[in-house]
Amino acid sequence: MSLTNRNYFEFFSLPKSFQVDADTLEREYKKLQTEYHPDKFADASDSERVQVLQHASLINDAYDTVKSPLKRAAYLLRLENIDPEEHNQSHLQEAFLLKQIELREDLEMLTAKKDLDGLEKMKGSVTSDRNTMLQNFEVCYLASELIEAKSLYNSLQFLFKLVDEIEAAEEKLLDY
């Protein structure tokens, strides 16, 4: 079984889609991990062991990509020959960018005040916005509106990072 000519969704017997059946993903990942586990090839030739290690690494990368909504969105764009990392300010609306500046200022203020309730409320609001944007990404992707999907992906990068920053601020205040 060669993995090199297949897309990540095919590894896990999943359709190429933004929505992923998490149970199938987990089951197929574990099956592939077992099939390509390096210990099973301890007596194989050096070239076979190297190939198995490469497959194991590819399987792990595929799993991380398909499991993460943000990475999955980027991968779907790549499959459509769109570079998700190519940035162009026209892909982001000015109002969105200004809102990000405002949210980061709010995060700094809440952190300085050690306002855990405010941070939790902010995280809930940003997570809700992020979930709505993920749904909008899927709609655009399914409609083959790839330029808009890319714009949403670029905006999603900000929101995922902001949630991470909020959680880091909460952990710092809680001394984790």
Sequence and secondary structure as in RCSB ss.txt:
>XXXX:A:sequence
MSLTNRNYFEFFSLPKSFQVDADTLEREYKKLQTEYHPDKFADASDSERVQVLQHASLINDAYDTVKSPLKRAAY
LLRLENIDPEEHNQSHLQEAFLLKQIELREDLEMLTAKKDLDGLEKMKGSVTSDRNTMLQNFEVCYLASELIEAK
SLYNSLQFLFKLVDEIEAAEEKLLDY
>XXXX:A:secstr
   TTS HHHHTT  SSSS  HHHHHHHHHHHHHHT GGGGTTS HHHHHHHHHHHHHHHHHHHHHHSHHHHHHH
HHHHTT  TT   GGGS HHHHHHHHHHHHHHHHHHHTT HHHHHHHHHHHHHHHHHHHHHHHHHHHTT HHHHH
HHHHHHHHHHHHHHHHHHHHHHHHT 
